[in-house]
Amino acid sequence: MTSSFSIRRMLVALDLSTAARSSLPEALRLATRLHAQAEGLFVEDARLMAICMGEGLPSRHVSWVTGQSETLDSSAMEAGLRAQSAMLSRHVSTTATALRCECSLRIVRGIVAETLVAETDRDDLLVLSRRPGHVGAVLAATVRRVSAPVLILPPGENPGEGRILVLADTVGFVEHGLAAARRFRNDSDRRVELVLSPTVAVTEAERLAQAIGLPVRITVAGDGTDLADCIPSDTGLVIVSPENAALSEARLTRFLENVSTSVLLMNQQPG
């Protein structure tokens, strides 16, 4: 029996950053292709509120809404969060209407990374955005802890186009990664390439690809190869596990900073 990849809900983490707002249309298009329910999530940062209530936040700041310097206190922070939520709600509604799909925005308060982990179920796909060449603290704190797959979208990138590249260092992830590749490929003619670590037998990978019914080109990376160097320029989606031996410690952050395409991070074994 081969592995499956099924997504019930795409949970799109949103804020007012350019990266997050520009990634929403592609996330919604992808939800439509995957026949998944789309939901936006905005986490009001409880840490900022706690600091504002007396832990040393400067008394004045430049408002991201008005661009003016203003006094920062709990009431100003609450008003700012309400304004931010309203702007995001309008953005979600306008984008969903333009794409003729359904998507609502849910607003919760908490510590951002912890809330994203808690709000994501195993049959969800968590969508995070990042600026090119930069991996933020929230993203770094989330990707290794969430049980669901995490799709990281750089601005302007389209995970529905281009080559799909699966980077695998275990037989289990060959099967799991190829099942996800088949789901993203759907009935298109997108190329799927499997890059194996030297510890995985090519014959076993070929057997699994055949069982899944997916045409795959297989290559083997050399010992010590930087995974970012294995990614061709026409790649639209990279599928890899954060548990990959080549991505231990800070190397995962460096990998995400160096890869310009969309990345799907999944645990070595499903569920």
C-alpha positions as CSV (number, residue, x, y, z in Angstrom):
1,M,0.0,0.0,0.0
2,T,1.4,3.4,-1.0
3,S,1.4,6.6,1.0
4,S,-1.3,9.2,0.3
5,F,-1.2,13.0,0.5
6,S,-4.6,14.5,1.4
7,I,-5.3,18.1,2.4
8,R,-8.6,19.1,4.1
9,R,-7.8,22.7,4.9
10,M,-5.2,25.2,3.8
11,L,-4.5,27.6,6.7
12,V,-2.8,30.7,5.4
13,A,-1.0,32.8,8.0
14,L,-1.5,36.5,7.3
15,D,-0.2,39.9,8.4
16,L,0.2,43.2,6.7
17,S,3.6,42.5,5.3
18,T,4.0,42.7,1.6
19,A,5.2,39.1,1.5
20,A,2.1,37.8,3.2
21,R,-0.4,39.9,1.2
22,S,1.2,39.1,-2.1
23,S,1.2,35.3,-1.4
24,L,-2.5,35.1,-0.7
25,P,-3.7,34.9,-4.3
26,E,-1.4,32.0,-5.1
27,A,-2.4,30.2,-1.9
28,L,-6.1,30.5,-2.8
29,R,-5.4,29.3,-6.4
30,L,-3.6,26.3,-4.9
31,A,-6.4,25.6,-2.5
32,T,-8.8,25.4,-5.5
33,R,-6.5,23.0,-7.3
34,L,-6.1,20.8,-4.2
35,H,-9.9,20.9,-3.5
36,A,-9.1,22.2,0.0
37,Q,-10.9,24.6,2.2
38,A,-9.0,27.9,2.5
39,E,-8.9,29.9,5.7
40,G,-6.8,32.9,6.6
41,L,-5.4,33.3,10.1
42,F,-4.2,36.4,11.8
43,V,-2.5,36.1,15.2
44,E,-2.6,39.2,17.3
45,D,0.8,39.1,19.1
46,A,0.1,38.7,22.8
47,R,3.8,39.4,23.6
48,L,3.5,42.9,22.2
49,M,0.4,43.5,24.3
50,A,2.1,42.2,27.4
51,I,5.1,44.5,26.8
52,C,2.8,47.4,26.1
53,M,1.1,46.8,29.5
54,G,4.3,47.6,31.4
55,E,7.3,45.7,30.3
56,G,9.2,48.5,28.7
57,L,8.0,49.2,25.2
58,P,8.9,52.7,24.0
59,S,6.2,55.2,24.7
60,R,6.1,56.5,21.1
61,H,6.3,54.7,17.7
62,V,5.5,55.4,14.1
63,S,2.1,54.0,13.2
64,W,2.0,51.6,10.3
65,V,-1.6,52.8,9.6
66,T,-1.1,56.6,9.6
67,G,2.7,56.9,9.2
68,Q,2.7,59.4,12.1
69,S,4.5,59.3,15.4
70,E,2.1,58.5,18.2
71,T,1.9,57.5,21.9
72,L,1.9,53.8,22.3
73,D,-0.3,52.4,25.1
74,S,-2.7,49.5,25.5
75,S,-5.7,51.4,24.1
76,A,-3.6,52.5,21.1
77,M,-2.4,49.0,20.6
78,E,-5.9,47.6,20.7
79,A,-7.1,50.2,18.2
80,G,-4.1,49.4,15.9
81,L,-4.9,45.7,16.1
82,R,-8.5,46.3,15.2
83,A,-7.5,48.4,12.2
84,Q,-5.0,45.8,11.1
85,S,-7.7,43.1,11.4
86,A,-10.1,45.1,9.3
87,M,-7.5,45.8,6.6
88,L,-6.7,42.1,6.4
89,S,-10.4,41.1,6.3
90,R,-10.9,43.4,3.3
91,H,-7.8,42.0,1.6
92,V,-9.0,38.4,2.1
93,S,-12.5,39.2,1.0
94,T,-11.4,41.2,-2.1
95,T,-8.9,38.5,-3.2
96,A,-11.3,35.6,-2.7
97,T,-14.0,37.4,-4.6
98,A,-11.7,38.2,-7.5
99,L,-10.6,34.5,-7.7
100,R,-14.2,33.3,-7.2
101,C,-13.3,31.1,-4.3
102,E,-14.3,31.0,-0.6
103,C,-11.9,32.1,2.2
104,S,-12.6,33.7,5.6
105,L,-10.2,35.3,8.0
106,R,-10.0,34.1,11.6
107,I,-8.4,36.3,14.2
108,V,-6.9,34.9,17.4
109,R,-4.6,36.3,20.1
110,G,-1.5,34.5,21.3
111,I,2.2,34.0,20.9
112,V,2.5,33.8,17.1
113,A,4.6,30.7,16.6
114,E,2.9,28.7,19.4
115,T,-0.5,29.7,18.1
116,L,0.2,28.6,14.5
117,V,1.4,25.2,15.8
118,A,-1.7,24.8,18.0
119,E,-4.1,25.9,15.3
120,T,-2.8,23.5,12.6
121,D,-4.2,19.9,12.4
122,R,-2.4,17.0,10.8
123,D,-4.6,17.0,7.8
124,D,-4.1,20.7,7.2
125,L,-1.5,22.5,5.0
126,L,0.0,25.5,6.8
127,V,1.0,28.3,4.4
128,L,3.7,30.7,5.5
129,S,5.3,33.5,3.5
130,R,8.8,34.9,3.5
131,R,10.8,37.7,2.0
132,P,13.5,36.7,-0.5
133,G,16.7,35.8,1.3
134,H,15.1,36.2,4.7
135,V,13.7,33.7,7.1
136,G,11.9,35.4,10.0
137,A,11.8,34.2,13.6
138,V,8.2,33.1,13.5
139,L,8.8,30.9,10.4
140,A,11.9,29.4,11.9
141,A,10.2,28.7,15.2
142,T,7.2,27.1,13.5
143,V,8.4,24.8,10.7
144,R,10.2,22.2,12.9
145,R,7.3,22.0,15.4
146,V,4.1,21.7,13.4
147,S,2.9,18.2,12.6
148,A,1.2,19.2,9.4
149,P,3.0,20.0,6.1
150,V,4.2,23.6,5.8
151,L,4.2,25.4,2.4
152,I,6.6,28.4,2.3
153,L,5.7,30.8,-0.4
154,P,8.2,33.6,-1.5
155,P,6.4,36.6,-3.1
156,G,5.7,36.0,-6.8
157,E,6.4,32.3,-6.8
158,N,3.9,29.8,-8.1
159,P,4.1,26.3,-6.7
160,G,1.6,25.2,-9.4
161,E,4.1,25.6,-12.2
162,G,7.6,24.3,-13.0
163,R,9.5,21.2,-12.1
164,I,8.7,19.4,-8.8
165,L,11.8,18.4,-6.9
166,V,11.7,15.8,-4.1
167,L,14.8,15.7,-1.8
168,A,14.9,12.4,0.1
169,D,17.4,10.9,2.5
170,T,15.2,7.9,3.6
171,V,13.1,5.3,1.8
172,G,10.1,6.4,3.9
173,F,10.4,10.0,2.6
174,V,10.7,8.8,-1.0
175,E,7.2,7.4,-0.8
176,H,5.8,10.2,1.3
177,G,7.4,12.9,-0.9
178,L,6.4,11.3,-4.2
179,A,2.8,11.0,-3.0
180,A,2.8,14.8,-2.3
181,A,4.4,15.4,-5.7
182,R,1.7,13.4,-7.4
183,R,-1.0,15.5,-5.7
184,F,0.6,18.8,-6.7
185,R,1.3,17.5,-10.2
186,N,-2.3,16.4,-10.6
187,D,-3.0,15.6,-14.2
188,S,-0.5,18.0,-15.6
189,D,2.7,17.2,-17.5
190,R,5.0,18.8,-14.8
191,R,8.3,17.0,-14.5
192,V,9.0,15.3,-11.2
193,E,12.6,14.7,-10.1
194,L,13.8,12.8,-7.1
195,V,17.2,13.6,-5.6
196,L,18.4,10.9,-3.3
197,S,21.1,10.9,-0.6
198,P,23.7,8.1,-1.1
199,T,22.1,6.2,1.7
200,V,18.9,5.4,-0.3
201,A,19.0,2.7,-3.0
202,V,18.0,3.8,-6.4
203,T,16.3,0.5,-7.1
204,E,14.0,0.9,-4.1
205,A,13.2,4.5,-5.1
206,E,12.3,3.2,-8.6
207,R,10.1,0.6,-7.2
208,L,8.2,3.1,-5.1
209,A,7.8,5.5,-7.9
210,Q,6.4,2.7,-10.1
211,A,4.0,1.7,-7.4
212,I,2.7,5.2,-7.1
213,G,2.4,5.5,-10.9
214,L,4.5,8.6,-11.2
215,P,7.1,9.1,-13.9
216,V,10.2,10.3,-12.1
217,R,13.8,11.2,-13.0
218,I,16.2,10.0,-10.3
219,T,19.6,11.4,-9.4
220,V,21.9,10.8,-6.5
221,A,23.5,13.7,-4.6
222,G,27.1,13.4,-3.6
223,D,28.2,13.2,0.0
224,G,28.3,16.6,1.6
225,T,26.4,18.3,-1.3
226,D,24.5,21.5,-0.3
227,L,20.9,20.7,-1.1
228,A,20.3,24.2,-2.4
229,D,22.8,23.4,-5.2
230,C,20.6,20.5,-6.3
231,I,17.7,22.8,-7.3
232,P,17.5,23.6,-11.1
233,S,16.4,27.1,-12.0
234,D,13.1,25.9,-13.6
235,T,11.9,24.3,-10.3
236,G,8.5,25.4,-9.1
237,L,8.2,23.4,-5.9
238,V,10.8,21.7,-3.6
239,I,9.5,18.9,-1.3
240,V,11.8,18.1,1.6
241,S,11.7,17.1,5.3
242,P,13.0,19.4,8.0
243,E,14.3,16.2,9.5
244,N,16.6,15.6,6.5
245,A,20.1,14.9,7.8
246,A,21.5,17.6,5.5
247,L,19.2,20.2,7.2
248,S,20.1,19.8,10.8
249,E,20.4,22.7,13.2
250,A,20.8,26.1,11.5
251,R,21.3,24.6,8.0
252,L,17.5,24.5,7.5
253,T,17.3,28.3,7.9
254,R,20.2,28.8,5.5
255,F,18.6,26.4,3.0
256,L,15.3,28.4,3.1
257,E,17.2,31.6,2.7
258,N,19.1,30.4,-0.3
259,V,16.2,28.7,-2.1
260,S,14.1,31.2,-4.2
261,T,11.3,28.8,-5.0
262,S,8.3,27.5,-3.0
263,V,9.2,24.8,-0.4
264,L,6.9,22.1,1.0
265,L,8.2,20.8,4.3
266,M,6.9,17.5,5.6
267,N,7.8,15.1,8.4
268,Q,9.7,12.0,7.4
269,Q,6.6,9.9,8.0
270,P,3.0,11.0,7.4
271,G,0.7,11.4,10.4
